[in-house]
Amino acid sequence: MNQEYESEGKLTMSSADMGVASMSGRLRVASPPALLNVLGHNDEHLRILERAFVRSRILIRGDEITVEGPDATVVIQLFSELLAIADRGDAIEPQTLQRAIDMVEADASPRDVTDIELARSRSGKPVRPKTIGQRRYVEAIGANTITFGIGPAGTGKSYLAVALAVAALQEKRINRIILTRPAVEAGERLGFLPGDLNAKVDPYLRPLYDALYDLMDPETVTRLFERQVIEVAPLAFMRGRTLNSSFIILDEAQNTTSGQMKMFLTRIGFGSKAVVTGDVTQIDLTSGRSGLMDVERTLTGIDGVSFVRLDSRDVVRNPIVTAIVDAYDRSEAEASRS
């Protein structure tokens, strides 16, 4: 059962300098196990918070948290949010903590951003949006027929799309899942690769396969492939088809041409939903302009089509990936100015 965490704050004056105001706040904890989850093993998370808010002092005595300093209001709000997340059974990890800090500083509520459970992994772990951008992305997919998720690697574009597709299939809102991707490295000519069509396309769709196997047991995935409930196909094989009652995911769409993008989007039939993912900073086309670069200008304003942009704040991989994405963004911005 979720607990409500009540906080109180007050404005006090520093005895050392009556001209400088400092804030203090208190929060009473209703669930000691939730507090242990928030503080982390050997207070690992508490040390992260102390480093993030060096101007404030965090005191924990029994079931009461006291924060003194100019960031007291923010820190108390952060503790309240984290305790609510822990109380619903979610594990608090260092990455969770950092994302929660970013959200609270942006005047967003981490518990509200992450309160949607999209699916459960094979291990029973709930799959939720983890950032503000991911929440917008998930909501856009639910509300629109075609959603474009554009952003750097590690922002969960493909994984969340697969999770929503699996949930839609399990709830019988669709009849099949179709995964496709332009096989740029093979020039769309896959004949020289060994095996049947699935084997030829496998290397290009491995991230989507990984997501499927994380969400369903291998036997179920194999059975669904055999029955063609889950289908994979290179983009070139989509021409001439009409895809009804399907959840279609076009991955790595930055490597489509404008003609291929138009061909794909016009395959969508009744009762279907499409998610198009891509990163415009990783275009591998050797000639021509990326279809993903042009499509937003072309389709903006059409009802049922949504564009969601994710950035380094939405990266949910190793924190170094965020730093790498930011470094490349700065480098490209400097190059464009010179």
N, C-alpha and C positions, 0 to 999 in steps of 0.2 A: 504494500500500500504506500502510495506517495505521501510524504510528510510535507507540511507547509513550514518553511523556515522563516521566522520573524526576525527582522533586524531593526536595530534602532541606532540612530546617529545623532551626534550633537556637536555644536561648534564650541570649542574651548579656546582659551588664550594661553599661549606659552608663558610660563612664569619667567623665563629667561628674557623674553622680549615681548612685552605686552602689545607691541605694534604689529606682531605677526600672528595671524590666526592659523590654527591647525585643527584638523578634523579628527574625530575618533568615532568609532562605531563598534557595536557589539552584536553578536549573533549567537543565539542559543541553539544547540544541536539536539534534534529529537532522536536521531539514530546514530549511536556510537559506531556500528559497523560501517555506515556510510562515511563517517568522518575518517576512519582508518583507511578506507579506499581512497578518499580524497588526498590524504596526507602522503600516501605511498609507503613503500617498504623503507623502513629506517628514515622516515620523514623526507624521502627523496623529493616528493612533489612540493613539500613546504619550502625546501631550499630553492627550488625553481621559482616559486612565488616571491621569496625574499630577494632573489636576484633581479626579478622583473620589476619589483616595486621597492627600490633601495631607499626611497625617501620615507617609507612607512615601516612601522614596527608591528609585527604580527605576534600576538600572545595567545596561547591556547592552554586553558586550565580547565580540566574536566570536560564538561559539556558546553563550555562558553569560549567563543572566539572573540578576541578584542583586537582591533586594529587602530593604531594611532599614526597620524601623519596626513599629508595632503592628499594621498590616494586612498584614504580610508573608505570612502563611499564606494569606489570602484572595487576594492579588494573584498569588502563585505558582500557586495552584489555577486562577485565572482564565486565566493565561497557558497553563497546561497544557491547559485546555479549548479555548481559542481555537486553539492550535496543532493540536490533534486535528481541529477543524472545518476549518481551512485545509488540513490534510493530505489530507482526503478530497475536496478540490477546490472547496469552497464559498468564495465571495468574502466577506471580512470587510469590512463597511461600518460607518459610524458608528452606524447604528441597531442593527445586529447586536451591536456592542460594548456599547451601553447595555443591551440586553436581557440579554446575558450577565452583565454586572455585577449586574443585578437578580436573576438566577437564582442566581448564586453566593452573593450575600448572603442569599438565602433557602434556602441549603443544598441547592440543586438543581444538577444537572449539565447545562449547556447542550448538551454533545455528545449526551447521552442523550435530552434533550427533543426535539432536532431530528434524531434519527437515522433517522426514518421518511421515505422518499421516496414521496409519494402519487401523483405524476404528474410529467410534464415539460412545461414551457411550449413554445410553438412555437419559441422561441429556444434551447431545450435546457436552460433553467435548471430545476433540481429544485425541486419544490413540496414544502415541508416545514412542519410546525407550527413556529412561531417563538417561542412562549411556553409557559409551563406550562399556562395555561388552554386554549390551542389544542391542546396535546397531549391533555389530558383530553377535549376536545370530539371530536377525531378518534378516540380510543379508544372513546368512548361510541357514536359512529356505527357503528363496526365491530362492537360487541358487542350492540347493541340494534336492535329493529325500528323504534322511533320515538325520535328524539332531538330535544330542544328546546335550541336554542342561543340564550340570552338575554343581550343585552349591548349596549353602545353602538356607534355607528358606528365603522368602522375596525378592528374586532376580527377580521375575516376570516371571519365566520359564513357568509356567502353564498358567498364564493370557495372556501373549503375544502369546503363541501358540494358545489359543482359539480365540483371536482377529484376528489372521491371518487366522484361519479356517473359522470364520464367514465371513470375507471379501472375501475369496475365494468362499464360498457358495453364497453370495449375488451377486458376479460378474460372477456366473455360470461357474467358472473354475473347480469346482468339483460338484458331485451330492449328496454327503452326508458327514456328520461328524461322526466319530466313536470315542468314548471315552472309554478307558479301563484302568484297574489298577489291580495289583495283590491284592487279598483280603487276605493278610497274616494273619490278626488277626482271620479270620474264617477258616484258612487252606484251602482256596478255596472250602470249603463245606458250601454253603449258605442255604441249605435246611431248617435249623432250624429257620431262620429268617422269620417273617411274610411277606405276600404280594407277588406280582408277581416279576419277575426278576428285573425290574427297582427298585422296592421298596427295594429289598434285596441289590442291589449294591449301592443305593443312599448314604449311610453313607460314603462309600469309595471314592466316586467321588464328594463329596460336594464342594470342591474348584473349580472344573471345572463347576459345576452347577452355583456357585456364579458368575463366570466370564460370563457365557452365559446370565444370567439374568441382569447383569450389561450392556451388550452390546445390548440386544434385549428385547422388551417388553414381559411380561409373556405369553400373549395370543399367540404370534408368536412362542415362545419356545415350549409351549404346543402343538400347531398344528404341528410343525416340529417333535416332538417326536411321536405324533400319526401317522404321515405319515412315520415314520422311516427314515426321512431325517437326523435326529440326533438320533444316536443309542448309548446305553451304554451296556457294557458287561464285566463281569469279564474275566480276561485274559485266564482262563481255557476254556472258551467258544469260543475262537478264532481258536482253532485247526481245521484243515480241510477246512478253508475258504480261498477264494481268494478275496481280497478287491480292486476292480477297481474304478477309478474315485472318490476316497475318500481322506479325510484329516483325518488321524488317529493319535490320541494322546495317548501315553502310559505314564501315570503319575506314580510317585513313583516307578520308574523302578529299584531302588536299591534293592527292595524286590522281584525281579525275580531271578530265578535260571538261570544258563547258558543254560539249555535246554529250559526253557520258553522263554528266550530272542531269541534264534535261531528260535523257533516256531513262535514267533511274527513277526520277521523280514522277514521271508519267506512267510508271508501272503500277502505282498504288491504286488498289481497287476498294470496294466497299468493305467497311468494317475493319480496315487495316490502319496501322500506325507505323510511322517510319521515324527512325532516329539516325541522323547523319553526324558523324564525329570526325574531327580532323584538327590538325595543328598547322596553321599557315606558315609557321617558321620552319617546317620540315618538308618542304615540297621536293620530290624526287623526279619530277617530270623533266625530261631532257629537251623538250620543245613544247611550245604552246603555253597558254596561261591556265592556271589552276581554275577549275570550275567552282571550287569553294571560295575563291577570291571574288568572283563575280555574282554569286547567287544571292547574296544579301541585298545588293543594290537592285537586283532584278525582281526579287520576291517580296521585299518589304511592303507591308500594307495588305497582303493577302490574308484573309481570315483563315485561321487554322494552321498558319505557319509561324513558327517562333524561332528566334535566334538568341542563344545564351552564350555569353563569353565568360570563360573561366580564366584565371590568371595564377600567378605564383602563390597567392594566398589560399588557393584551393588545392594545392599539391598535398597529397596524403601519403607520399612515399617518404623515404629517408629525408630528414631536413636538409641534407646537402643538395637534394634535387631542387628545392626552393632557391637556395643560394645560386645554383648553376643557372636556373631559368632567369633569375634577376640579373645575373652577370651578363648573360647573352642579350637580354633586353637593353641593358645600359650600353653595351657595345654597339648594338644595331642602331640605337637612338643617336649615339655619337657619330656613327658612320653616315647616317642620313643627314646630319647637320653639316657635315664637312664637305 
